């Protein structure tokens, strides 16, 4: 089945004409599915295994779109932590921006591995010099950056979720979330330490 035709039918009918055996996605999740499908089609147009230049175009596109996607996600949990929109996007949605960023990472890292299979050796037996080589190319840097974006947001959403469950005040949680955004592991460790102190004082 032609994926382009499937998307066109979905846009006309408001539903997705998809491969038999795969559940049809309905409701709010279809927006994210459309984004991922359009991303996949655009990537297929840009990327050719035999052309390193096309791989770089794909990497630059993913880098740009990933950066554009991450900003509103962090804005929601930082400035509107108790909003219904934030709750719907990160708690009730079956396909969240985190899933889309993970897909971006796959689309960034697979072409890089196809273009340079010896990278698998560097991943299997990592050395500082080998890692520097992996991140030194345009495709490697894009894959690494999207990896950071995805997992930093994952940690941020986890902090946001547990802060709500523990009834913490976002007056102190939000600044800590900003630290998670800039310095991932350090921000998470700061949150865990403060959270334990706050819970201990409440008990």
C-alpha positions, 0 to 999 in steps of 0.5 A: 500500500502506498503510504502517501495515499493512506495519508491523503485518505486519512485527511479526507475521511478523518480516519486512517486507512492502514495496513490490515492487522494494525489497530487504527488510531483514533482521537487525539493520537492521530495528530501525532501519528500524522506527524510521524508518518509525514516525517517518515515520508520526508525522510525517505525522499531526502535520504539515499543510502548511497549518498552521504550528502542526502544523509546530512540533509536528513540529519539537519532536518531532524535536528531542526524539527527536534529543537522546534518540538522540544521547546513547547514541551518544556514550556508546558511542564515548566510554566503550566504544570497543573494545566489540563493541556499538560496533563492531556499531552503527557499523561493521558495521550497514548502517543506523546511528543516523547514517542515522536522524539524517539522516532526522530532518534531512530530516523537519525541513527539508522542512516548513520549506521547504514552509512558507516557500519564500522560505528557498531564496533565503536558502540560495542567497545566504546572508547573516548576516542571512538565516541569522539569520532561518532559525534564528530560527523553531522549525522552523529552529532544530530543523533546524539543531540536528539538522544539528549533531547528525548531522554532529558524530556523523559526525565523532566516528565518523570519529575513533573509526574512524581511531583504531582503525585507527591503533592509538591509545590511547583514553586520549587519544582519548576526551577529544578525542572529548568536545571533538568532541562540544562543539566539533565542528571544533575537536575534529577539528582537535585529534585530527588534530594529536595523531594526526600527532604520535603517528604521527611519534613511532612512525615 
